[in-house]
Amino acid sequence: MKNMNRREFMSAALAAAALRQTPPLPARPNVLFILADDLGYGDLSCYGRPDYKTPVIDGLANEGIKFTDSYANGDVCTPTRVAFHTGRYQHRLPIGLQQPLGDANAELGIPPDHPTIASLLKANGYETALVGKWHCGNAPQFNPTRHGYEEFFGIVGSSEDYFTHKNTAGVMDLFENDKPVQVDGYLTNLFAERGIQIIRRKHTRPFYLSMHYNAPHWPWQGPADREKALRENGRADANRPGSEEIYGEMMKSMDAGIGRLIDALRSSGLERNTLVIFTSDNGGERYSRNWPFSFRKGSLWEGGIRVPAIVRWPGIVPVRKTTDQAAITMDWTATILKTTGTNPHPAYPLEGVDLMAVCTGQRPTFERTLFWRNAQHEAMRSGTSKYLKEGGNEHLFDLMKDPAEKMDLKVEQPAVFEKLRTAYQKWNSQMLPLPAPGTRGRGGRGAAGAEPGQR
């Protein structure tokens, strides 16, 4: 046995004392899961955005733990959302292969009999509500209320005008449960208001509230753009002119809404018994800041999949902590289910990992092996090594030394390269094959076809 010097002994003793002092987890906490849409890694001021401030989300990081190595399951909306709702790699379901699901597609969705985080929590006695963006099936049989959500207020499809609430074909796409509704207001504010109502109502059971903002996804509209939007009476349009200033207003509006949600928890006496998780569904788009990473949404280079993640739970998660623990969207599913004492369905074992012990400091960081795939790229991360295939070009990067992925190491480290490539091929063989290009379904809710640009 190695003899410890005085410094090593004191460090070990302090670490052991810290573990002993961590309070036990409450048995059935409330859960507030917040998912932003197309939020880039550097789009929060606590992650380095310099031209506007996000004081509320920064406050969550200051009052909890911030992840530097967090990933989305996919590089666009639908795959990540399927992974979160199911807790498994999205490539196991046809809906998860959509890059993303088009508003014209009425054929695909999460199968109604497939367990989801909401159906599992509901069976465990939780109130379940989804506010915001779904994007996991357009047809009625795929509505969130068919997947364990007792309440749904939001948009079913990919993207809506923030004021007219029309989708890419000019069709109204704001729903109350499974019925379309017309409600006046800026979507970001409407979603915050509904979330506040849910938090403040009298609860006889613990609740799971999933707030899936469509911000800061295009169209580029801030809360002050109402008159122009109503005058145009237009559909959601990726090509509508925007700017970094408008993007900043969209971000500040979402940040303020999240602040009102936290205030509602506090004023209702629920703050200390509510686990709050914040993250994004993929890397940022046109006006995002994905620095220091390369490329953006729609890519499996780091800029397309590396996202912010913050966990806050007063009295349970230590404050002002940062971790380089590798994490992925479906880990939050596993974390929420384990923390609430909810068992996964035995026929659909979770592929994410419970990270609560890392968040509380009871477990040190540990290495992960994670996989991604789209029509253009193949990728995996093992430890700090990353394998990436783009077309006929294959790469190996050390993300600790080279987060921007500029120095290809496959020639210098052939054994590591071959090990990762072989592991990726084995994983890929267990997933559904990718669909042929141009095989999206047809016939959804009056949509004119696939949306322009990447989602």
Secondary structure, 3 states (H helix, E strand, C coil): CCCCCHHHHHHHHHHHHHHHHCCCCCCCCEEEEEEECCCCCCCCHHHCCCCCCCHHHHHHHHCCEEECCEECCCCCHHHHHHHHHHCCCHHHCHHHHCCCCCCCECCCECCCCCCCHHHHHHHCCCEEEEEEECCCECCHHHCHHHCCCCEEEEECCCCCCCCCCECCCCCECEEECCEECCCCCCHHHHHHHHHHHHHHCCCCCCEEEEEECCCCCCCCCCCCCHHHHHHHCCCCCCCCCCCHHHHHHHHHHHHHHHHHHHHHHHHCCCHHHEEEEEEECCCCCCCCCCCCCCCCCCCCCHHHHECCEEEECCCCCCCCEEECCCEEHHHHHHHHHHHCCCCCCCCCCCCCCCCHHHHHCCCCCCCCEEEEECCCEEEEEECCEEEEEECCEEEEEECCCCCCCCCCCCCCCHHHHHHHHHHHHHHHHCCCCCCCCCCCCCECCCCCCCCCCCC
